[in-house]
Amino acid sequence: MRPASLGASRRSPPRGRDQGRTERYRHSQSQGLPRCLRRCRSSPVAIVSNNCEACVRAYLDHTGLSSQIQHIEARDPAHVDRMKPSPYLLEQAAAVLRVDPRNTLLIGDQVSDVKAAIAAGAGSIGYANKPGKADDLEAAGADAVIEDMNVLAAAVAGHS
């Protein structure tokens, strides 16, 4: 899957010193996440994060998304070698959900996410949530790159 197949754009957020405009741009990009998760109801969804589980849970609780996530696989401070780009966290999440990692799709905003997906044999979508990330995610080998979660929600709707 090439970036264009998901309608990925290369438009950058508004430039300038107006931090408020940039924050509004970032907020509008991620508004499609709840819609995307609703469209994924027929498939198990896990969060695989290099952040701690408590932080991930706090975010999900704050945003009201907890009920749409079946599992959280987060870093273990005693085993930093298992953090992405290692495939370990993704493989553990897949095992808990009883799916083959090769039948999973990781959506991430870091090069380490793409590298972990490749190492696990999973598909990957790079989420370029900040200026300049799209090229890095594509260069890392992402199967597709998006800049707006609404694009992903629309693609999921078209395949469900």
C-alpha positions in Angstrom: 0.0 0.0 0.0 1.5 3.3 -1.0 0.8 6.5 0.9 -1.4 7.8 -1.9 -3.7 4.9 -1.6 -5.0 6.3 1.7 -5.2 9.8 0.4 -2.1 10.8 2.3 -1.2 14.4 1.7 2.1 16.2 2.0 0.5 19.5 3.2 2.2 21.0 6.1 0.4 22.8 9.0 0.1 26.5 8.9 3.5 28.1 9.3 4.3 31.0 11.4 4.6 31.9 15.1 1.0 31.4 15.9 1.2 28.4 18.3 -2.6 28.4 18.6 -3.1 27.7 14.9 -0.6 24.9 15.0 -2.3 23.3 18.1 -5.7 23.6 16.3 -4.2 21.9 13.3 -2.8 19.0 15.4 -6.2 18.7 17.2 -8.1 18.5 13.9 -5.7 15.8 12.6 -6.4 13.5 15.5 -10.2 14.0 15.7 -10.7 11.0 13.4 -9.3 8.6 16.0 -12.6 7.9 17.8 -14.3 7.4 14.5 -11.6 5.1 13.3 -11.8 3.0 16.5 -15.6 2.7 16.2 -15.0 1.4 12.6 -12.6 -1.2 13.9 -15.1 -2.8 16.3 -15.0 -6.1 14.4 -11.3 -6.5 15.1 -9.4 -6.5 18.4 -7.4 -3.3 19.0 -4.4 -3.0 21.3 -2.2 0.0 22.2 1.5 -0.8 21.9 3.5 1.9 23.5 6.9 2.8 24.7 5.2 4.9 27.3 4.1 3.4 30.7 0.8 1.6 31.0 -0.5 4.1 33.6 0.0 7.0 31.2 -1.7 5.2 28.4 -4.6 4.3 30.6 -4.9 7.9 31.8 -5.0 9.2 28.2 -7.6 6.6 27.2 -9.7 7.5 30.3 -9.4 11.2 29.7 -10.5 10.8 26.0 -13.2 8.3 26.7 -11.6 5.7 24.5 -10.9 3.0 27.1 -13.9 0.8 26.1 -12.6 0.6 22.5 -9.2 -0.9 23.4 -8.9 -4.6 24.3 -5.3 -4.6 25.5 -2.4 -2.3 26.4 1.1 -3.5 25.9 3.5 -0.9 27.4 7.2 -0.6 28.3 8.6 -2.4 31.3 11.2 -0.2 32.9 13.2 -3.3 33.9 13.5 -4.3 30.2 14.1 -1.3 28.1 15.6 -3.5 25.4 12.0 -4.7 24.7 10.8 -1.3 23.7 10.2 -0.4 20.1 11.9 -0.7 17.6 12.1 -4.2 19.1 9.1 -6.3 17.9 8.6 -7.6 21.4 5.7 -5.4 22.5 3.9 -5.9 19.3 4.4 -9.7 19.4 3.2 -9.8 23.1 0.0 -7.8 22.2 -0.7 -10.1 19.2 -0.3 -13.2 21.5 -2.7 -11.7 24.1 -5.2 -11.0 21.3 -4.5 -14.5 19.8 -3.6 -13.2 16.3 -0.6 -13.7 14.2 1.6 -10.6 14.2 1.7 -10.9 10.4 -2.0 -10.3 10.3 -1.8 -7.1 12.3 -1.4 -3.4 11.4 0.5 -1.0 13.6 -0.3 2.7 13.3 2.4 4.8 14.8 3.9 8.3 14.7 7.6 7.3 15.3 10.2 5.6 13.1 10.6 3.1 15.9 7.0 2.1 15.4 7.5 1.3 11.7 10.7 -0.6 12.5 9.0 -2.7 15.1 6.2 -3.5 12.7 8.6 -4.5 10.0 10.6 -6.7 12.5 7.3 -8.4 13.6 6.1 -8.9 10.0 3.2 -6.6 10.6 1.8 -3.9 8.3 2.5 -0.3 9.3 0.8 3.0 8.8 2.9 6.0 9.7 0.9 8.8 11.3 2.7 12.1 10.5 1.2 14.2 13.3 3.9 16.9 13.1 5.6 18.7 10.2 8.5 16.7 8.7 7.5 13.3 10.0 5.9 12.0 6.7 9.3 11.7 4.9 10.9 10.0 7.9 8.1 7.5 8.3 8.1 6.7 4.6 11.9 6.4 4.5 11.6 3.9 7.5 9.5 1.7 5.3 5.9 2.4 6.4 3.4 0.8 4.1 1.4 4.0 4.0 1.7 7.5 5.6 -1.2 9.6 6.7 -1.4 13.1 8.2 -5.0 12.9 9.4 -6.8 10.2 11.3 -10.0 11.0 9.4 -8.3 9.6 6.3 -7.7 6.3 8.1 -11.3 6.3 9.4 -12.6 6.7 5.9 -10.3 3.9 4.6 -11.5 1.6 7.3 -15.1 2.4 6.5 -14.5 1.5 2.9 -13.1 -1.9 3.8 -15.6 -3.0 6.4 
